[in-house]
Amino acid sequence: MSMDYLIEDDGAPSVPLTPVTPDSLATRAGALAGWAEASGYRGKPGAVLLLPGSEHSSVIGALVGVEGNEDIWSWSGAVQALPPGNYRIEGKLPADTANRAALGWALGSYAFTRYKQNNRPARNLVWPHGADRTYVAAAAGATSLARDLINTPAADMGPADLAEAARELAGEFGADFTVTVGDELLERNYPAIHAVGRAAAVAPRLIDISWGDPGHPKVTLVGKGVCFDTGGLDLKPSRGMALMKKDMGGAAAVLGLARMIMMTGLPVRLRVLVPAVENSVSGNAMRPRDILQTRKGLTVEVGNTDAEGRLVLADALTEAMSDKPDLVLDFATLTGAARAAVGTGLGAMFTPDDRLAEDLYRHGVAEDDPVWRLPLWKPYRRMLDSKVADINNITDSPYAGAITAALFLAEFVDDGVSWAHLDIMAWNPAARPGRPEGGEAMAMRAAFATIKERYAGG
């Protein structure tokens, strides 16, 4: 993501921006409080009021309504509301406030331009004094990477394209990169990944990135990389298929998170595993009631071919356990049931680790990147019982779909491992400041802050 809209203070003219709240408006507006009152301006979050010069022929400043020191999105709104030009924030901000203002400006400046140029004139902000430029650039760049990957249609973001994007990311930071493709998956014992992706024109693959000092704590990220999901032989209706280019949103989120970790140099041994497949229909597609082998050795009855994400994650999670990691996070656009439970703006979080749940929730609130814990309710595990295999990939019940999906994944996680499963939407159904309609890196900043606190002291 280009950072051209955050500029150096080189002495060139820039319009001062004064952050205000409804309570501070009268004091902060100073001599122009009357102008604000006459304009009906109340300092609501994200609202902007231009301040005219004495001749009313020039702008000498602007008021920007904010919610407080932790606000991100009001600054995103300001990018959309202000006229083109260069701006600076008046006064010295606390470091965290400066970070959030700069990040909000960056996220508000994002546009997906692969197929259509953004001709909107630039709104540039002088870097706020005290902002952590490395963090802001990492968070903005990671968000842009994830959004771009999700927004790109499957014709240009299939399994091979996703692997190439991961290869480029690894190369940028000197990380090790390997990919296991097609029938190699069978030779190396990733049968579930192969079974899901074998019907597609582009072969399935497992992406594997490693970075950092082997002596550091081991953090492994697993991302669902279903680049398009037809539902397989249990075919989705057209309406259900319309957004399935986003079914690799978990992969996009972990690649973005990996970028943040590597760019900021967190002292961890990072591993990223992405099973990249397309769930397609052809003569060799997996069928309902097929029995699949998995890397762990458990057999799975395919109750529904549209519950494919958990199958590819099963093999990837089993591989993740081989390193005995200190922390495992998996991200996946896994269930509609999670969206029914928590809506599109929250990531549903499942973990048996109470401390990890609290950390992810707390940082999600602080970073304005929220997650909400749902229960790994073990009595529901019986709903996945199969008469002919160790487990079914889906339940016949219309209830608790997100929970049973998480319980399925838990079968492939070793006891005692600190693990959380994030079931995310990875998509903004409607535009809001800093969050345009389209792909979204949900729960990424919450996870980064959790990892940083644990292994780099906050």
C-alpha positions as CSV (number, residue, x, y, z in Angstrom):
1,M,0.0,0.0,0.0
2,S,1.5,3.3,-1.0
3,M,2.0,5.7,1.9
4,D,2.2,8.8,-0.4
5,Y,-0.8,10.4,1.4
6,L,1.3,10.5,4.7
7,I,3.9,13.1,3.9
8,E,6.9,14.8,5.6
9,D,6.7,18.2,7.1
10,D,9.0,20.0,4.7
11,G,7.7,23.5,5.4
12,A,5.3,23.5,2.5
13,P,1.9,25.0,3.2
14,S,-0.6,22.7,4.9
15,V,-4.1,23.3,6.4
16,P,-4.3,22.8,10.2
17,L,-6.9,20.3,11.4
18,T,-8.2,20.7,14.9
19,P,-9.8,17.6,16.5
20,V,-12.9,18.4,18.6
21,T,-15.6,16.6,20.5
22,P,-19.1,18.0,21.1
23,D,-17.9,18.9,24.6
24,S,-14.7,20.6,23.6
25,L,-16.0,22.4,20.5
26,A,-16.5,25.8,22.0
27,T,-13.1,25.9,23.5
28,R,-11.2,24.3,20.6
29,A,-12.9,26.4,17.9
30,G,-11.7,29.6,19.6
31,A,-12.7,32.8,17.8
32,L,-14.5,30.8,15.2
33,A,-16.9,29.1,17.6
34,G,-19.6,31.5,16.3
35,W,-18.9,30.3,12.8
36,A,-19.3,26.7,14.0
37,E,-22.6,27.5,15.7
38,A,-23.9,29.4,12.7
39,S,-23.0,26.5,10.5
40,G,-24.9,24.0,12.7
41,Y,-21.7,22.2,13.4
42,R,-21.8,20.0,16.5
43,G,-18.4,18.2,16.4
44,K,-20.0,14.8,15.7
45,P,-17.4,12.0,15.0
46,G,-16.2,12.2,11.4
47,A,-17.9,15.6,10.7
48,V,-15.7,18.3,9.2
49,L,-16.1,22.0,9.2
50,L,-13.9,24.2,7.0
51,L,-12.8,27.5,8.6
52,P,-12.7,30.5,6.3
53,G,-10.1,33.2,6.3
54,S,-10.9,36.8,7.0
55,E,-11.9,37.5,3.4
56,H,-13.8,34.2,3.2
57,S,-11.9,33.4,0.1
58,S,-9.5,30.9,1.6
59,V,-9.5,28.1,4.1
60,I,-7.3,28.6,7.2
61,G,-8.2,25.4,8.9
62,A,-10.8,22.7,9.6
63,L,-12.4,21.1,12.6
64,V,-12.6,17.4,12.7
65,G,-15.1,15.7,15.0
66,V,-13.5,12.7,16.9
67,E,-14.7,10.3,19.6
68,G,-11.6,10.7,21.7
69,N,-8.0,9.7,21.8
70,E,-8.6,6.1,20.7
71,D,-10.5,7.1,17.5
72,I,-9.5,5.7,14.2
73,W,-12.5,6.1,11.9
74,S,-13.2,9.8,12.3
75,W,-9.9,10.5,10.6
76,S,-10.8,8.1,7.8
77,G,-14.0,10.1,7.4
78,A,-12.1,13.3,7.2
79,V,-10.2,12.0,4.2
80,Q,-13.5,11.6,2.4
81,A,-14.9,14.9,3.5
82,L,-12.0,17.3,3.1
83,P,-11.2,19.0,-0.3
84,P,-7.9,18.0,-2.0
85,G,-4.8,19.4,-0.4
86,N,-2.2,19.0,2.3
87,Y,-3.2,18.9,6.0
88,R,-1.6,18.7,9.4
89,I,-3.1,18.0,12.8
90,E,-2.8,21.0,15.1
91,G,-1.0,20.5,18.4
92,K,1.0,17.6,19.8
93,L,-0.9,14.3,20.2
94,P,-0.2,11.4,22.6
95,A,1.6,8.7,20.8
96,D,-1.3,6.3,20.6
97,T,-3.6,9.0,19.4
98,A,-1.0,10.0,16.7
99,N,-0.8,6.3,15.6
100,R,-4.6,6.0,15.3
101,A,-5.0,9.3,13.5
102,A,-2.3,8.3,10.9
103,L,-3.7,4.8,10.5
104,G,-7.3,6.1,10.1
105,W,-6.0,8.5,7.4
106,A,-4.3,5.6,5.7
107,L,-7.3,3.3,5.8
108,G,-9.5,6.1,4.6
109,S,-7.2,6.6,1.6
110,Y,-7.5,2.9,0.4
111,A,-8.9,2.2,-3.0
112,F,-8.9,-1.1,-5.0
113,T,-7.3,0.0,-8.3
114,R,-6.4,-3.2,-10.1
115,Y,-9.1,-2.9,-12.7
116,K,-10.3,0.7,-12.4
117,Q,-8.0,3.7,-11.6
118,N,-8.8,5.9,-8.7
119,N,-8.8,9.5,-10.1
120,R,-9.8,11.1,-6.9
121,P,-7.4,14.0,-6.0
122,A,-5.1,13.3,-3.1
123,R,-5.7,14.4,0.5
124,N,-2.3,14.3,2.2
125,L,-1.6,14.4,5.9
126,V,1.7,15.5,7.4
127,W,2.9,12.6,9.7
128,P,1.6,13.4,13.2
129,H,4.4,14.1,15.6
130,G,5.2,11.0,17.7
131,A,3.5,8.5,15.4
132,D,5.1,5.0,15.2
133,R,5.7,5.1,11.5
134,T,6.8,1.5,11.2
135,Y,3.6,0.3,12.9
136,V,1.3,2.5,10.9
137,A,3.0,1.5,7.6
138,A,2.8,-2.2,8.7
139,A,-0.9,-2.0,9.7
140,A,-1.9,0.0,6.6
141,G,0.1,-2.1,4.2
142,A,-1.1,-5.4,5.7
143,T,-4.7,-4.2,5.5
144,S,-4.2,-3.1,1.9
145,L,-2.6,-6.5,1.0
146,A,-5.5,-8.4,2.5
147,R,-8.2,-6.2,0.9
148,D,-6.5,-6.4,-2.5
149,L,-6.2,-10.2,-2.3
150,I,-9.9,-10.6,-1.3
151,N,-11.2,-8.1,-3.8
152,T,-9.4,-9.7,-6.8
153,P,-11.8,-12.2,-8.5
154,A,-10.9,-15.8,-8.6
155,A,-10.0,-15.7,-12.3
156,D,-6.9,-13.7,-11.2
157,M,-6.6,-15.0,-7.6
158,G,-6.7,-18.8,-7.9
159,P,-4.5,-21.1,-5.9
160,A,-1.4,-20.5,-8.0
161,D,-1.9,-16.7,-7.8
162,L,-2.4,-16.8,-4.1
163,A,0.8,-18.9,-3.8
164,E,2.6,-16.3,-5.9
165,A,1.4,-13.5,-3.6
166,A,2.7,-15.4,-0.6
167,R,6.0,-16.1,-2.4
168,E,6.4,-12.3,-3.0
169,L,5.7,-11.6,0.6
170,A,8.2,-14.1,1.8
171,G,10.8,-12.7,-0.6
172,E,10.3,-9.2,0.6
173,F,11.3,-10.2,4.2
174,G,13.8,-13.0,3.4
175,A,11.5,-15.7,4.7
176,D,11.6,-19.3,3.7
177,F,8.9,-20.4,1.2
178,T,7.8,-23.8,0.0
179,V,4.7,-24.9,-1.8
180,T,3.3,-28.5,-2.2
181,V,1.3,-28.8,-5.4
182,G,-1.2,-31.3,-6.8
183,D,-0.4,-35.0,-6.4
184,E,2.6,-34.0,-4.2
185,L,-0.1,-33.4,-1.6
186,L,-0.9,-37.2,-1.6
187,E,2.8,-38.1,-1.6
188,R,3.4,-35.9,1.4
189,N,0.2,-36.9,3.2
190,Y,-2.2,-34.0,2.8
191,P,-5.1,-36.1,1.5
192,A,-7.9,-33.8,2.6
193,I,-6.5,-30.7,0.9
194,H,-6.0,-32.8,-2.3
195,A,-9.6,-34.2,-2.1
196,V,-11.2,-30.7,-1.9
197,G,-9.1,-29.1,-4.7
198,R,-8.6,-32.0,-7.1
199,A,-11.6,-31.2,-9.3
200,A,-10.4,-27.7,-10.2
201,A,-8.4,-26.8,-13.4
202,V,-5.7,-25.3,-11.2
203,A,-4.2,-27.8,-8.8
204,P,-4.6,-27.5,-5.0
205,R,-1.5,-26.6,-3.0
206,L,-0.2,-26.0,0.6
207,I,1.7,-22.8,1.1
208,D,4.3,-22.8,3.8
209,I,6.3,-19.7,5.0
210,S,8.8,-19.7,7.9
211,W,10.5,-16.6,9.3
212,G,12.5,-15.5,12.3
213,D,14.9,-16.9,14.8
214,P,14.2,-20.7,15.5
215,G,15.0,-20.0,19.1
216,H,12.1,-17.6,19.6
217,P,8.6,-18.5,20.6
218,K,6.8,-20.3,17.8
219,V,3.7,-18.6,16.4
220,T,1.8,-20.4,13.6
221,L,-0.9,-18.9,11.5
222,V,-3.3,-21.0,9.4
223,G,-5.5,-19.4,6.8
224,K,-8.3,-20.9,4.8
225,G,-7.4,-20.3,1.1
226,V,-10.5,-21.5,-0.8
227,C,-10.1,-19.2,-3.8
228,F,-13.6,-19.9,-5.0
229,D,-16.3,-22.1,-3.6
230,T,-19.0,-23.4,-5.8
231,G,-20.1,-25.7,-3.0
232,G,-18.9,-28.7,-5.0
233,L,-21.5,-31.3,-6.0
234,D,-23.7,-29.8,-3.2
235,L,-23.8,-26.8,-5.4
236,K,-24.5,-23.4,-4.0
237,P,-27.4,-21.3,-5.5
238,S,-26.2,-18.3,-7.5
239,R,-26.9,-15.9,-4.7
240,G,-24.8,-18.0,-2.3
241,M,-22.0,-18.1,-4.8
242,A,-21.9,-14.4,-5.6
243,L,-19.3,-13.5,-3.0
244,M,-17.3,-16.7,-3.0
245,K,-14.2,-14.9,-4.3
246,K,-13.8,-13.9,-0.6
247,D,-13.7,-17.5,0.6
248,M,-9.9,-17.1,0.8
249,G,-10.3,-14.2,3.3
250,G,-8.7,-16.2,6.1
251,A,-5.6,-16.7,3.9
252,A,-5.6,-13.0,3.2
253,A,-5.8,-12.1,6.9
254,V,-2.9,-14.4,7.9
255,L,-0.7,-13.1,5.1
256,G,-1.5,-9.6,6.2
257,L,-0.8,-10.5,9.8
258,A,2.5,-12.1,8.8
259,R,3.4,-8.9,7.0
260,M,2.8,-6.9,10.2
261,I,4.9,-9.4,12.2
262,M,7.8,-9.4,9.8
263,M,7.8,-5.7,9.1
264,T,7.8,-4.8,12.8
265,G,10.4,-7.5,13.6
266,L,8.5,-9.2,16.4
267,P,10.8,-11.7,18.2
268,V,8.9,-14.8,17.2
269,R,9.5,-17.9,15.0
270,L,6.7,-17.4,12.6
271,R,5.1,-20.1,10.4
272,V,2.3,-19.5,8.0
273,L,0.3,-22.4,6.5
274,V,-2.3,-21.7,3.7
275,P,-4.1,-24.6,2.0
276,A,-5.0,-23.0,-1.4
277,V,-7.7,-24.7,-3.4
278,E,-10.8,-24.1,-5.5
279,N,-13.9,-26.1,-4.6
280,S,-15.1,-27.0,-8.1
281,V,-17.4,-29.4,-9.9
282,S,-16.0,-32.0,-12.3
283,G,-16.0,-35.8,-12.8
284,N,-13.4,-36.3,-10.1
285,A,-15.0,-34.0,-7.5
286,M,-15.4,-35.4,-4.0
287,R,-19.0,-36.7,-3.4
288,P,-21.4,-36.6,-0.6
289,R,-20.8,-39.6,1.7
290,D,-17.3,-40.1,0.5
291,I,-14.9,-41.1,3.3
292,L,-11.7,-38.9,3.3
293,Q,-8.4,-39.7,4.9
294,T,-6.7,-36.8,6.8
295,R,-3.1,-36.1,7.7
296,K,-3.9,-36.9,11.3
297,G,-5.2,-40.4,10.4
298,L,-8.8,-39.6,11.3
299,T,-11.4,-40.6,8.6
300,V,-14.0,-38.0,7.7
301,E,-17.4,-38.7,6.2
302,V,-18.4,-35.9,3.7
303,G,-21.8,-35.0,4.9
304,N,-21.8,-32.0,2.6
305,T,-19.2,-31.0,0.0
306,D,-19.9,-27.3,0.8
307,A,-18.3,-27.8,4.2
308,E,-14.9,-27.9,2.5
309,G,-13.0,-25.3,4.4
310,R,-12.8,-27.3,7.6
311,L,-11.4,-30.2,5.6
312,V,-8.4,-28.3,4.2
313,L,-7.8,-26.7,7.6
314,A,-7.8,-30.1,9.2
315,D,-4.6,-31.1,7.3
316,A,-3.0,-27.7,7.8
317,L,-3.7,-27.7,11.5
318,T,-2.3,-31.2,11.9
319,E,0.9,-30.0,10.2
320,A,0.9,-26.9,12.4
321,M,1.1,-29.2,15.5
322,S,4.2,-30.9,14.2
323,D,6.4,-28.0,15.4
324,K,4.9,-27.9,18.9
325,P,4.0,-24.2,18.6
326,D,3.5,-21.9,21.5
327,L,0.5,-20.2,19.8
328,V,-1.7,-21.2,16.8
329,L,-4.3,-18.9,15.3
330,D,-6.5,-20.0,12.4
331,F,-8.6,-17.6,10.3
332,A,-11.4,-18.7,8.0
333,T,-14.5,-17.6,6.3
334,L,-16.0,-20.8,7.6
335,T,-19.7,-20.6,8.4
336,G,-22.8,-18.6,7.7
337,A,-23.9,-19.6,11.2
338,A,-21.2,-17.3,12.7
339,R,-22.6,-14.4,10.7
340,A,-26.1,-15.2,11.9
341,A,-24.7,-15.2,15.5
342,V,-22.5,-12.1,15.6
343,G,-23.2,-10.3,12.3
344,T,-20.8,-9.1,9.7
345,G,-18.8,-6.6,11.8
346,L,-17.5,-9.1,14.4
347,G,-15.1,-12.0,14.1
348,A,-16.4,-15.1,16.0
349,M,-13.7,-16.5,18.2
350,F,-13.4,-20.0,19.6
351,T,-10.7,-21.2,22.0
352,P,-10.4,-23.4,25.0
353,D,-7.8,-21.0,26.4
354,D,-9.5,-18.4,28.6
355,R,-6.4,-16.2,28.8
356,L,-6.1,-16.1,25.0
357,A,-9.8,-15.4,24.7
358,E,-9.5,-12.4,27.0
359,D,-6.4,-11.1,25.3
360,L,-8.0,-11.2,21.8
361,Y,-11.2,-9.6,23.1
362,R,-9.3,-6.9,25.0
363,H,-7.1,-6.0,22.1
364,G,-9.9,-6.2,19.6
365,V,-11.7,-3.5,21.6
366,A,-8.6,-1.4,21.9
367,E,-7.7,-1.6,18.2
368,D,-11.3,-1.2,16.9
369,D,-11.0,-4.6,15.4
370,P,-13.5,-6.6,17.5
371,V,-13.9,-10.3,18.1
372,W,-16.5,-12.1,20.2
373,R,-16.1,-15.4,22.0
374,L,-18.5,-18.2,21.2
375,P,-18.4,-21.5,23.2
376,L,-16.5,-24.7,22.2
377,W,-19.4,-26.6,23.7
378,K,-18.2,-30.1,23.9
379,P,-21.6,-31.8,24.3
380,Y,-22.3,-30.7,20.7
381,R,-19.4,-32.9,19.5
382,R,-21.8,-35.8,19.3
383,M,-23.7,-34.0,16.5
384,L,-20.6,-34.7,14.3
385,D,-20.6,-38.5,14.9
386,S,-20.6,-40.7,11.9
387,K,-21.6,-44.4,11.7
388,V,-19.0,-45.2,9.1
389,A,-16.0,-42.8,9.9
390,D,-14.3,-41.2,12.8
391,I,-16.2,-37.9,12.2
392,N,-18.6,-36.2,9.8
393,N,-17.7,-32.8,8.4
394,I,-21.1,-31.4,9.1
395,T,-24.1,-32.0,11.3
396,D,-27.7,-32.6,10.1
397,S,-29.0,-30.1,12.6
398,P,-29.8,-26.6,11.6
399,Y,-28.5,-25.3,14.9
400,A,-25.0,-24.4,16.3
401,G,-23.3,-24.5,12.9
402,A,-20.4,-22.3,13.9
403,I,-19.8,-24.2,17.1
404,T,-19.8,-27.6,15.5
405,A,-17.4,-26.3,12.8
406,A,-15.0,-25.2,15.5
407,L,-15.4,-28.5,17.3
408,F,-14.5,-30.3,14.1
409,L,-11.3,-28.2,13.8
410,A,-10.5,-28.9,17.5
411,E,-10.2,-32.6,16.6
412,F,-7.0,-31.7,14.8
413,V,-5.4,-29.5,17.5
414,D,-3.2,-31.1,20.1
415,D,-4.3,-30.9,23.8
416,G,-2.7,-28.1,25.7
417,V,-1.8,-25.9,22.6
418,S,-2.8,-22.3,22.9
419,W,-5.1,-22.1,19.9
420,A,-7.9,-19.9,18.7
421,H,-10.1,-20.2,15.6
422,L,-11.4,-16.9,14.1
423,D,-14.5,-17.3,11.9
424,I,-14.6,-14.1,10.0
425,M,-16.7,-12.4,7.3
426,A,-13.7,-10.8,5.5
427,W,-16.1,-8.5,3.7
428,N,-17.7,-5.1,4.4
429,P,-21.3,-5.4,3.0
430,A,-21.6,-1.6,3.0
431,A,-19.1,1.3,3.1
432,R,-18.2,3.1,6.3
433,P,-15.3,5.5,6.9
434,G,-12.1,3.7,6.4
435,R,-13.9,0.4,5.6
436,P,-15.0,0.5,2.0
437,E,-17.4,-2.0,0.7
438,G,-15.4,-5.1,-0.2
439,G,-12.7,-7.2,1.3
440,E,-11.6,-6.7,4.9
441,A,-8.8,-7.9,7.1
442,M,-10.9,-8.7,10.1
443,A,-9.3,-9.6,13.5
444,M,-5.9,-9.0,12.1
445,R,-4.9,-6.0,14.3
446,A,-6.4,-7.6,17.3
447,A,-4.2,-10.7,16.7
448,F,-1.1,-8.6,16.1
449,A,-1.5,-6.7,19.3
450,T,-2.1,-10.0,21.2
451,I,1.1,-11.5,19.7
452,K,3.1,-8.4,20.3
453,E,2.0,-8.2,24.0
454,R,2.9,-11.8,24.6
455,Y,6.2,-12.0,23.0
456,A,7.5,-8.4,22.7
457,G,6.3,-6.9,25.9
458,G,3.3,-4.9,24.5
